Amino acid sequence: MARLTSEFWVSAYIRQASHDGLVAMLRRRGAREAGAIFVKLDRLDGTAALYGPAPQALAADDGERRFQLLLDSDPLAVEDRVARELRFDADLWLVEIENRAGDPRIVLAKDEP
């Protein structure tokens, strides 16, 4: 199954969040076709989390993008991790979503099949 471009996925993600009454914003535009997508979750309570692409070994064959939790900490620590990821991959996308419920609204990879 063909995978959506990063640009299309990010646009749809932000639009869906807005439709659901949540604030989501594009913090960094990456490579249009296949840039890695990272999602920062701000719980608005002094905590944040960063999600990144799941390893291919945990990906399913349905074409759905899957993510894994990279860091669950305070917002400054998450921003430090984002800066490190950017030094490694300047073509990444960064989307930030605010959700007091703590739901990043993404599909998480399962550790086992």
MMTF fields as JSON, N, C-alpha, C and O atoms, coordinates in Angstrom:
{
  "mmtfVersion": "1.0.0",
  "mmtfProducer": "UNKNOWN",
  "numBonds": 451,
  "numAtoms": 452,
  "numGroups": 113,
  "numChains": 1,
  "numModels": 1,
  "chainsPerModel": [1],
  "groupsPerChain": [113],
  "chainIdList": ["A"],
  "bondAtomList": [4, 2, 8, 6, 12, 10, 16, 14, 20, 18, 24, 22, 28, 26, 32, 30, 36, 34, 40, 38, 44, 42, 48, 46, 52, 50, 56, 54, 60, 58, 64, 62, 68, 66, 72, 70, 76, 74, 80, 78, 84, 82, 88, 86, 92, 90, 96, 94, 100, 98, 104, 102, 108, 106, 112, 110, 116, 114, 120, 118, 124, 122, 128, 126, 132, 130, 136, 134, 140, 138, 144, 142, 148, 146, 152, 150, 156, 154, 160, 158, 164, 162, 168, 166, 172, 170, 176, 174, 180, 178, 184, 182, 188, 186, 192, 190, 196, 194, 200, 198, 204, 202, 208, 206, 212, 210, 216, 214, 220, 218, 224, 222, 228, 226, 232, 230, 236, 234, 240, 238, 244, 242, 248, 246, 252, 250, 256, 254, 260, 258, 264, 262, 268, 266, 272, 270, 276, 274, 280, 278, 284, 282, 288, 286, 292, 290, 296, 294, 300, 298, 304, 302, 308, 306, 312, 310, 316, 314, 320, 318, 324, 322, 328, 326, 332, 330, 336, 334, 340, 338, 344, 342, 348, 346, 352, 350, 356, 354, 360, 358, 364, 362, 368, 366, 372, 370, 376, 374, 380, 378, 384, 382, 388, 386, 392, 390, 396, 394, 400, 398, 404, 402, 408, 406, 412, 410, 416, 414, 420, 418, 424, 422, 428, 426, 432, 430, 436, 434, 440, 438, 444, 442, 448, 446],
  "bondOrderList": [1, 1, 1, 1, 1, 1, 1, 1, 1, 1, 1, 1, 1, 1, 1, 1, 1, 1, 1, 1, 1, 1, 1, 1, 1, 1, 1, 1, 1, 1, 1, 1, 1, 1, 1, 1, 1, 1, 1, 1, 1, 1, 1, 1, 1, 1, 1, 1, 1, 1, 1, 1, 1, 1, 1, 1, 1, 1, 1, 1, 1, 1, 1, 1, 1, 1, 1, 1, 1, 1, 1, 1, 1, 1, 1, 1, 1, 1, 1, 1, 1, 1, 1, 1, 1, 1, 1, 1, 1, 1, 1, 1, 1, 1, 1, 1, 1, 1, 1, 1, 1, 1, 1, 1, 1, 1, 1, 1, 1, 1, 1, 1],
  "groupList": [{"groupName": "MET", "atomNameList": ["N", "CA", "C", "O"], "elementList": ["N", "C", "C", "O"], "formalChargeList": [0, 0, 0, 0], "bondAtomList": [1, 0, 2, 1, 3, 2], "bondOrderList": [1, 1, 2], "singleLetterCode": "M", "chemCompType": "L-PEPTIDE LINKING"}, {"groupName": "ALA", "atomNameList": ["N", "CA", "C", "O"], "elementList": ["N", "C", "C", "O"], "formalChargeList": [0, 0, 0, 0], "bondAtomList": [1, 0, 2, 1, 3, 2], "bondOrderList": [1, 1, 2], "singleLetterCode": "A", "chemCompType": "L-PEPTIDE LINKING"}, {"groupName": "ARG", "atomNameList": ["N", "CA", "C", "O"], "elementList": ["N", "C", "C", "O"], "formalChargeList": [0, 0, 0, 0], "bondAtomList": [1, 0, 2, 1, 3, 2], "bondOrderList": [1, 1, 2], "singleLetterCode": "R", "chemCompType": "L-PEPTIDE LINKING"}, {"groupName": "LEU", "atomNameList": ["N", "CA", "C", "O"], "elementList": ["N", "C", "C", "O"], "formalChargeList": [0, 0, 0, 0], "bondAtomList": [1, 0, 2, 1, 3, 2], "bondOrderList": [1, 1, 2], "singleLetterCode": "L", "chemCompType": "L-PEPTIDE LINKING"}, {"groupName": "THR", "atomNameList": ["N", "CA", "C", "O"], "elementList": ["N", "C", "C", "O"], "formalChargeList": [0, 0, 0, 0], "bondAtomList": [1, 0, 2, 1, 3, 2], "bondOrderList": [1, 1, 2], "singleLetterCode": "T", "chemCompType": "L-PEPTIDE LINKING"}, {"groupName": "SER", "atomNameList": ["N", "CA", "C", "O"], "elementList": ["N", "C", "C", "O"], "formalChargeList": [0, 0, 0, 0], "bondAtomList": [1, 0, 2, 1, 3, 2], "bondOrderList": [1, 1, 2], "singleLetterCode": "S", "chemCompType": "L-PEPTIDE LINKING"}, {"groupName": "GLU", "atomNameList": ["N", "CA", "C", "O"], "elementList": ["N", "C", "C", "O"], "formalChargeList": [0, 0, 0, 0], "bondAtomList": [1, 0, 2, 1, 3, 2], "bondOrderList": [1, 1, 2], "singleLetterCode": "E", "chemCompType": "L-PEPTIDE LINKING"}, {"groupName": "PHE", "atomNameList": ["N", "CA", "C", "O"], "elementList": ["N", "C", "C", "O"], "formalChargeList": [0, 0, 0, 0], "bondAtomList": [1, 0, 2, 1, 3, 2], "bondOrderList": [1, 1, 2], "singleLetterCode": "F", "chemCompType": "L-PEPTIDE LINKING"}, {"groupName": "TRP", "atomNameList": ["N", "CA", "C", "O"], "elementList": ["N", "C", "C", "O"], "formalChargeList": [0, 0, 0, 0], "bondAtomList": [1, 0, 2, 1, 3, 2], "bondOrderList": [1, 1, 2], "singleLetterCode": "W", "chemCompType": "L-PEPTIDE LINKING"}, {"groupName": "VAL", "atomNameList": ["N", "CA", "C", "O"], "elementList": ["N", "C", "C", "O"], "formalChargeList": [0, 0, 0, 0], "bondAtomList": [1, 0, 2, 1, 3, 2], "bondOrderList": [1, 1, 2], "singleLetterCode": "V", "chemCompType": "L-PEPTIDE LINKING"}, {"groupName": "TYR", "atomNameList": ["N", "CA", "C", "O"], "elementList": ["N", "C", "C", "O"], "formalChargeList": [0, 0, 0, 0], "bondAtomList": [1, 0, 2, 1, 3, 2], "bondOrderList": [1, 1, 2], "singleLetterCode": "Y", "chemCompType": "L-PEPTIDE LINKING"}, {"groupName": "ILE", "atomNameList": ["N", "CA", "C", "O"], "elementList": ["N", "C", "C", "O"], "formalChargeList": [0, 0, 0, 0], "bondAtomList": [1, 0, 2, 1, 3, 2], "bondOrderList": [1, 1, 2], "singleLetterCode": "I", "chemCompType": "L-PEPTIDE LINKING"}, {"groupName": "GLN", "atomNameList": ["N", "CA", "C", "O"], "elementList": ["N", "C", "C", "O"], "formalChargeList": [0, 0, 0, 0], "bondAtomList": [1, 0, 2, 1, 3, 2], "bondOrderList": [1, 1, 2], "singleLetterCode": "Q", "chemCompType": "L-PEPTIDE LINKING"}, {"groupName": "HIS", "atomNameList": ["N", "CA", "C", "O"], "elementList": ["N", "C", "C", "O"], "formalChargeList": [0, 0, 0, 0], "bondAtomList": [1, 0, 2, 1, 3, 2], "bondOrderList": [1, 1, 2], "singleLetterCode": "H", "chemCompType": "L-PEPTIDE LINKING"}, {"groupName": "ASP", "atomNameList": ["N", "CA", "C", "O"], "elementList": ["N", "C", "C", "O"], "formalChargeList": [0, 0, 0, 0], "bondAtomList": [1, 0, 2, 1, 3, 2], "bondOrderList": [1, 1, 2], "singleLetterCode": "D", "chemCompType": "L-PEPTIDE LINKING"}, {"groupName": "GLY", "atomNameList": ["N", "CA", "C", "O"], "elementList": ["N", "C", "C", "O"], "formalChargeList": [0, 0, 0, 0], "bondAtomList": [1, 0, 2, 1, 3, 2], "bondOrderList": [1, 1, 2], "singleLetterCode": "G", "chemCompType": "PEPTIDE LINKING"}, {"groupName": "LYS", "atomNameList": ["N", "CA", "C", "O"], "elementList": ["N", "C", "C", "O"], "formalChargeList": [0, 0, 0, 0], "bondAtomList": [1, 0, 2, 1, 3, 2], "bondOrderList": [1, 1, 2], "singleLetterCode": "K", "chemCompType": "L-PEPTIDE LINKING"}, {"groupName": "PRO", "atomNameList": ["N", "CA", "C", "O"], "elementList": ["N", "C", "C", "O"], "formalChargeList": [0, 0, 0, 0], "bondAtomList": [1, 0, 2, 1, 3, 2], "bondOrderList": [1, 1, 2], "singleLetterCode": "P", "chemCompType": "L-PEPTIDE LINKING"}, {"groupName": "ASN", "atomNameList": ["N", "CA", "C", "O"], "elementList": ["N", "C", "C", "O"], "formalChargeList": [0, 0, 0, 0], "bondAtomList": [1, 0, 2, 1, 3, 2], "bondOrderList": [1, 1, 2], "singleLetterCode": "N", "chemCompType": "L-PEPTIDE LINKING"}],
  "groupTypeList": [0, 1, 2, 3, 4, 5, 6, 7, 8, 9, 5, 1, 10, 11, 2, 12, 1, 5, 13, 14, 15, 3, 9, 1, 0, 3, 2, 2, 2, 15, 1, 2, 6, 1, 15, 1, 11, 7, 9, 16, 3, 14, 2, 3, 14, 15, 4, 1, 1, 3, 10, 15, 17, 1, 17, 12, 1, 3, 1, 1, 14, 14, 15, 6, 2, 2, 7, 12, 3, 3, 3, 14, 5, 14, 17, 3, 1, 9, 6, 14, 2, 9, 1, 2, 6, 3, 2, 7, 14, 1, 14, 3, 8, 3, 9, 6, 11, 6, 18, 2, 1, 15, 14, 17, 2, 11, 9, 3, 1, 16, 14, 6, 17],
  "groupIdList": [1, 2, 3, 4, 5, 6, 7, 8, 9, 10, 11, 12, 13, 14, 15, 16, 17, 18, 19, 20, 21, 22, 23, 24, 25, 26, 27, 28, 29, 30, 31, 32, 33, 34, 35, 36, 37, 38, 39, 40, 41, 42, 43, 44, 45, 46, 47, 48, 49, 50, 51, 52, 53, 54, 55, 56, 57, 58, 59, 60, 61, 62, 63, 64, 65, 66, 67, 68, 69, 70, 71, 72, 73, 74, 75, 76, 77, 78, 79, 80, 81, 82, 83, 84, 85, 86, 87, 88, 89, 90, 91, 92, 93, 94, 95, 96, 97, 98, 99, 100, 101, 102, 103, 104, 105, 106, 107, 108, 109, 110, 111, 112, 113],
  "secStructList": [7, 7, 7, 7, 7, 2, 2, 2, 2, 2, 2, 2, 2, 2, 2, 2, 2, 2, 2, 6, 6, 7, 3, 3, 3, 3, 3, 3, 7, 7, 7, 6, 6, 6, 7, 7, 3, 3, 3, 3, 3, 3, 7, 1, 1, 1, 7, 3, 3, 3, 3, 3, 3, 7, 7, 4, 4, 4, 7, 7, 6, 6, 7, 7, 7, 7, 3, 3, 3, 3, 3, 3, 3, 7, 2, 2, 2, 2, 2, 2, 2, 2, 2, 2, 2, 2, 2, 2, 7, 6, 6, 7, 3, 3, 3, 3, 3, 3, 7, 6, 6, 7, 7, 7, 7, 1, 7, 5, 7, 7, 1, 7, 7],
  "xCoordList": [0.844, 0.0, 0.892, 1.88, 0.547, 1.334, 1.188, 0.124, 2.254, 2.265, 2.018, 2.505, 1.263, 1.024, 2.322, 3.198, 2.447, 3.633, 3.596, 2.532, 4.748, 4.831, 4.013, 3.306, 4.113, 3.385, 1.876, 1.194, 1.363, -0.07, -0.49, -1.508, 0.291, -0.043, -0.101, -1.043, 0.907, 0.957, -0.233, -0.857, -0.547, -1.685, -2.984, -3.786, -3.193, -4.401, -4.438, -5.499, -3.293, -3.203, -3.608, -4.4, -3.061, -3.364, -4.836, -5.493, -5.346, -6.757, -7.683, -8.678, -7.369, -8.205, -8.18, -9.213, -7.008, -6.909, -7.773, -8.491, -7.704, -8.513, -10.001, -10.786, -10.378, -11.771, -12.237, -13.399, -11.332, -11.656, -11.537, -11.691, -11.263, -11.178, -9.839, -9.734, -8.813, -7.477, -6.587, -6.842, -5.548, -4.575, -3.403, -2.768, -3.13, -1.961, -1.312, -1.996, 0.006, 0.704, 1.941, 2.575, 2.265, 3.481, 4.63, 4.654, 5.574, 6.736, 7.908, 8.735, 7.981, 9.077, 8.627, 8.102, 8.85, 8.52, 9.739, 10.84, 9.54, 10.636, 10.57, 9.944, 11.22, 11.221, 9.793, 9.114, 9.353, 7.962, 7.485, 6.407, 8.26, 7.818, 7.966, 7.029, 9.14, 9.407, 10.165, 10.872, 10.036, 10.7, 10.117, 8.912, 10.962, 10.498, 9.6, 9.874, 8.537, 7.583, 7.726, 7.705, 7.873, 7.923, 6.74, 6.381, 6.136, 4.987, 5.329, 5.663, 5.238, 5.426, 4.04, 3.213, 3.8, 2.541, 2.773, 3.618, 2.028, 2.059, 0.756, -0.327, 0.87, -0.323, -0.86, -1.887, -0.167, -0.578, -0.594, -1.316, 0.201, 0.304, 1.767, 2.077, 2.658, 4.084, 4.78, 5.959, 4.065, 4.686, 4.492, 3.564, 5.383, 5.328, 5.891, 6.518, 5.658, 6.18, 6.578, 6.049, 7.524, 7.949, 7.804, 8.264, 7.158, 6.968, 7.686, 7.685, 8.295, 8.991, 8.602, 7.863, 9.099, 8.76, 9.174, 10.265, 8.291, 8.613, 9.608, 9.605, 10.455, 11.374, 10.594, 9.477, 11.187, 10.539, 10.129, 9.136, 10.876, 10.555, 9.199, 8.565, 8.75, 7.464, 6.352, 5.211, 6.67, 5.671, 4.775, 5.202, 3.539, 2.589, 2.562, 3.121, 1.917, 1.844, 0.646, 0.356, -0.055, -1.271, -1.024, -1.971, 0.233, 0.55, 0.373, 0.708, -0.145, -0.362, 0.971, 1.805, 1.163, 2.371, 2.228, 1.175, 3.285, 3.286, 4.407, 5.458, 4.157, 5.09, 5.458, 4.788, 6.547, 6.941, 7.256, 7.686, 7.037, 7.368, 8.879, 9.536, 9.431, 10.871, 11.237, 12.279, 10.372, 10.663, 9.369, 8.535, 9.197, 8.054, 8.642, 9.121, 8.611, 9.34, 8.753, 7.574, 9.6, 9.183, 9.443, 10.245, 8.779, 8.917, 10.353, 10.71, 11.176, 12.561, 13.368, 14.145, 13.187, 13.894, 13.436, 14.239, 12.149, 11.634, 12.22, 12.589, 12.31, 12.906, 14.379, 14.862, 15.093, 16.494, 16.574, 17.455, 15.666, 15.656, 15.327, 15.909, 14.399, 14.065, 15.303, 15.578, 16.051, 17.27, 18.275, 18.921, 18.413, 19.324, 18.854, 19.659, 17.559, 17.013, 17.251, 17.555, 17.114, 17.336, 18.791, 19.07, 19.708, 21.125, 21.391, 22.257, 20.654, 20.81, 20.102, 20.618, 18.917, 18.099, 17.438, 16.398, 18.04, 17.529, 16.256, 15.615, 15.878, 14.688, 13.44, 12.434, 13.49, 12.339, 11.218, 11.442, 10.022, 8.841, 8.615, 8.831, 8.18, 7.823, 6.446, 6.227, 5.531, 4.179, 3.988, 4.393, 3.373, 3.084, 1.575, 0.862, 1.102, -0.323, -0.497, 0.28, -1.519, -1.855, -3.096, -4.125, -2.985, -4.111, -3.992, -3.131, -4.864, -4.85, -5.091, -4.641, -5.786, -6.073, -4.837, -4.828, -3.8, -2.563, -2.565, -1.695, -3.52, -3.617, -2.965, -3.439, -1.889, -1.228, -1.967, -1.602, -3.008, -3.803, -2.998, -3.169, -2.12, -1.321, -1.4, -1.796, -1.026, -1.015, 0.348, 1.382, 0.335, 1.584, 1.89, 0.995, 3.153, 3.596, 3.5, 3.748, 3.146, 3.108, 4.466, 5.108, 4.901, 6.193, 6.164, 7.193, 4.994, 4.885, 3.808, 2.877, 3.909, 2.937, 1.545, 0.63],
  "yCoordList": [-1.177, 0.0, 1.244, 1.301, 2.224, 3.451, 4.281, 4.322, 4.924, 5.744, 7.198, 7.659, 7.914, 9.333, 10.109, 9.723, 11.201, 12.041, 12.654, 12.78, 13.026, 13.66, 14.942, 15.216, 15.723, 16.992, 16.769, 17.481, 15.797, 15.504, 15.013, 15.455, 14.098, 13.541, 14.648, 14.711, 15.521, 16.606, 17.544, 17.945, 17.891, 18.769, 18.155, 18.841, 16.88, 16.193, 16.098, 16.251, 15.848, 15.735, 17.053, 17.065, 18.155, 19.47, 19.814, 20.337, 19.526, 19.809, 18.992, 19.52, 17.711, 16.865, 17.358, 17.383, 17.746, 18.273, 19.523, 19.666, 20.416, 21.633, 21.292, 21.887, 20.347, 19.901, 19.361, 19.527, 18.718, 18.141, 19.147, 18.78, 20.413, 21.453, 21.537, 22.15, 20.928, 20.96, 21.921, 22.227, 22.388, 23.253, 22.392, 21.712, 22.429, 21.748, 22.715, 23.401, 22.764, 23.704, 23.074, 22.203, 23.529, 23.097, 23.922, 25.142, 23.269, 23.968, 23.961, 24.872, 22.929, 22.846, 22.038, 20.932, 22.625, 21.954, 21.168, 21.711, 19.906, 19.042, 18.723, 19.44, 17.647, 17.2, 16.833, 16.082, 17.365, 17.248, 15.803, 15.459, 14.979, 13.622, 12.634, 11.905, 12.614, 11.526, 11.967, 11.16, 13.218, 13.658, 12.946, 12.703, 12.613, 11.972, 12.95, 14.149, 12.437, 13.277, 13.014, 11.869, 14.101, 14.045, 14.838, 15.879, 14.344, 15.0, 15.307, 14.414, 16.596, 17.004, 17.206, 17.936, 16.556, 16.684, 17.567, 17.259, 18.659, 19.522, 19.286, 19.575, 18.758, 18.441, 19.658, 19.572, 20.791, 22.047, 21.965, 22.714, 21.056, 20.923, 20.897, 20.474, 21.35, 21.331, 20.064, 19.866, 19.2, 17.991, 17.949, 18.547, 17.235, 17.112, 15.757, 15.067, 15.393, 14.134, 14.357, 15.232, 13.545, 13.593, 12.204, 11.215, 12.145, 10.904, 11.018, 12.074, 9.925, 9.896, 8.661, 7.812, 8.556, 7.397, 6.089, 5.98, 5.11, 3.79, 3.096, 3.336, 2.242, 1.472, 0.616, 0.18, 0.388, -0.409, -1.791, -2.35, -2.34, -3.667, -3.679, -4.728, -2.504, -2.417, -1.899, -1.758, -1.617, -1.086, -2.207, -3.353, -1.852, -2.815, -2.645, -1.69, -3.564, -3.538, -2.757, -2.819, -2.024, -1.336, 0.078, 0.766, 0.524, 1.852, 2.963, 4.114, 2.644, 3.632, 4.021, 3.162, 5.318, 5.758, 5.369, 5.563, 4.826, 4.457, 5.197, 5.476, 5.506, 6.298, 5.551, 4.603, 6.008, 5.489, 6.667, 7.727, 6.462, 7.479, 7.557, 6.551, 8.752, 8.95, 9.529, 9.194, 10.404, 11.06, 11.561, 12.144, 11.336, 11.845, 12.565, 11.925, 13.898, 14.665, 16.07, 16.289, 17.011, 18.408, 19.037, 18.514, 20.145, 20.755, 21.123, 21.011, 21.552, 21.909, 20.69, 20.762, 19.585, 18.357, 17.887, 17.406, 18.03, 17.634, 18.534, 18.048, 19.833, 20.75, 20.423, 20.528, 20.029, 19.607, 18.387, 18.306, 17.447, 16.247, 16.615, 16.06, 17.547, 18.012, 18.608, 18.332, 19.425, 20.037, 18.965, 19.095, 17.914, 16.814, 16.098, 15.771, 15.86, 15.204, 16.064, 15.54, 17.379, 18.286, 18.288, 18.418, 18.147, 18.068, 16.789, 16.759, 15.755, 14.473, 14.471, 13.915, 15.094, 15.075, 16.434, 16.72, 17.26, 18.613, 18.617, 19.66, 17.476, 17.401, 16.914, 16.608, 16.838, 16.32, 17.35, 18.557, 16.844, 17.657, 17.634, 16.61, 18.766, 18.817, 19.453, 20.591, 18.694, 19.17, 19.17, 18.231, 20.223, 20.279, 20.307, 21.04, 19.502, 19.456, 19.688, 19.185, 20.452, 20.689, 19.873, 19.991, 19.04, 18.195, 17.84, 17.055, 18.427, 18.158, 16.681, 16.19, 15.983, 14.561, 13.691, 12.524, 14.246, 13.49, 12.562, 11.697, 12.721, 11.864, 12.573, 13.628, 12.011, 12.674, 12.515, 13.144, 11.673, 11.463, 10.861, 11.239, 9.922, 9.217, 7.723, 7.311, 6.923, 5.468, 5.071, 5.344, 4.428, 3.984, 2.551, 1.712, 2.292, 0.943, 0.036, 0.458, -1.18, -2.19, -2.869, -3.077, -3.211, -3.877, -5.314, -5.862, -5.917, -7.282, -7.337, -6.531, -8.25, -8.33, -8.696, -8.798],
  "zCoordList": [0.0, 0.0, 0.0, 0.732, -0.809, -0.908, 0.36, 0.977, 0.724, 1.921, 1.529, 0.497, 2.351, 2.12, 2.265, 3.039, 1.522, 1.694, 3.092, 3.697, 3.586, 4.903, 4.93, 5.899, 3.867, 3.797, 3.906, 4.643, 3.185, 3.21, 4.594, 5.126, 5.181, 6.496, 7.545, 8.335, 7.551, 8.539, 8.364, 9.347, 7.132, 6.866, 7.383, 8.017, 7.117, 7.578, 9.104, 9.709, 9.721, 11.185, 11.847, 12.79, 11.347, 11.919, 11.701, 12.601, 10.524, 10.218, 11.123, 11.619, 11.344, 12.202, 13.645, 14.313, 14.122, 15.486, 15.64, 16.63, 14.672, 14.703, 14.694, 15.433, 13.868, 13.801, 15.15, 15.522, 15.879, 17.186, 18.326, 19.491, 18.004, 19.025, 19.73, 20.793, 19.153, 19.743, 18.966, 17.801, 19.629, 18.972, 18.519, 19.325, 17.232, 16.674, 15.703, 14.944, 15.732, 14.863, 14.262, 14.857, 13.08, 12.411, 12.956, 12.797, 13.593, 14.142, 13.181, 13.195, 12.343, 11.375, 10.168, 10.291, 9.003, 7.744, 7.291, 7.198, 7.014, 6.586, 5.11, 4.329, 4.74, 3.347, 2.945, 3.645, 1.827, 1.387, 1.251, 1.736, 0.611, 0.294, 1.446, 1.773, 2.055, 3.005, 4.25, 4.852, 4.646, 5.871, 7.081, 7.141, 8.037, 9.272, 10.029, 10.067, 10.626, 11.349, 12.842, 13.293, 13.598, 15.051, 15.59, 15.04, 16.668, 17.277, 18.726, 19.505, 19.074, 20.467, 21.068, 20.522, 22.186, 22.914, 24.13, 24.97, 24.23, 25.414, 26.162, 25.652, 27.377, 28.17, 28.918, 29.591, 28.802, 29.427, 30.953, 31.613, 31.507, 32.963, 33.408, 34.522, 32.537, 32.845, 32.398, 32.694, 31.687, 31.151, 29.639, 29.093, 28.99, 27.533, 27.137, 27.941, 25.897, 25.365, 23.916, 23.231, 23.47, 22.078, 21.483, 22.054, 20.329, 19.592, 18.26, 17.627, 17.844, 16.568, 15.79, 16.288, 14.566, 13.739, 14.414, 14.973, 14.35, 14.895, 13.975, 12.768, 14.529, 13.682, 12.682, 12.96, 11.539, 10.495, 11.005, 10.54, 11.943, 12.48, 13.184, 13.294, 13.665, 14.357, 13.459, 13.901, 12.211, 11.278, 10.769, 10.623, 10.506, 9.94, 8.425, 7.885, 7.762, 6.3, 5.771, 4.577, 6.631, 6.196, 5.679, 5.299, 5.658, 5.151, 6.174, 5.894, 7.347, 8.402, 9.038, 9.321, 9.259, 9.974, 11.44, 12.048, 11.986, 13.394, 14.1, 13.522, 15.359, 16.145, 17.411, 17.82, 18.022, 19.323, 20.234, 19.779, 21.523, 22.507, 22.638, 22.905, 22.449, 22.585, 23.943, 24.507, 24.47, 25.743, 26.353, 25.66, 27.647, 28.402, 29.601, 30.537, 29.581, 30.583, 30.675, 30.398, 31.068, 31.1, 29.725, 28.951, 29.419, 28.091, 27.708, 26.536, 28.645, 28.309, 27.877, 26.925, 28.566, 28.182, 26.803, 26.004, 26.535, 25.221, 24.137, 23.067, 24.397, 23.414, 23.177, 22.049, 24.223, 24.05, 23.138, 22.281, 23.318, 22.468, 21.025, 20.092, 20.84, 19.489, 18.832, 17.665, 19.573, 19.027, 18.612, 17.573, 19.41, 19.051, 17.788, 16.917, 17.694, 16.501, 15.259, 14.187, 15.403, 14.273, 13.82, 12.628, 14.754, 14.37, 13.579, 12.704, 13.888, 13.2, 11.843, 10.874, 11.774, 10.553, 10.35, 10.942, 9.518, 9.273, 8.43, 8.299, 7.857, 7.0, 7.73, 7.09, 9.053, 9.785, 9.893, 9.793, 10.097, 10.369, 11.874, 12.521, 12.435, 13.85, 13.973, 13.559, 14.551, 14.804, 16.311, 16.996, 16.822, 18.255, 18.446, 17.76, 19.382, 19.698, 21.191, 22.003, 21.544, 22.947, 23.269, 22.603, 24.304, 24.681, 26.159, 26.555, 26.964, 28.41, 28.725, 29.76, 27.857, 28.076, 27.864, 28.255, 27.252, 27.061, 25.867, 25.758, 24.973, 23.788, 22.602, 22.183, 22.057, 20.927, 19.602, 18.609, 19.581, 18.367, 17.223, 16.065, 17.558, 16.556, 16.841, 17.932, 15.867, 16.029, 16.582, 15.973, 17.737, 18.357, 17.942, 17.839, 17.711, 17.346, 18.565, 19.694, 18.322, 19.384, 19.444, 18.414, 20.64, 20.792, 20.295, 19.9, 20.315, 19.82, 18.747, 18.775, 17.818, 16.716, 17.178, 16.36]
}
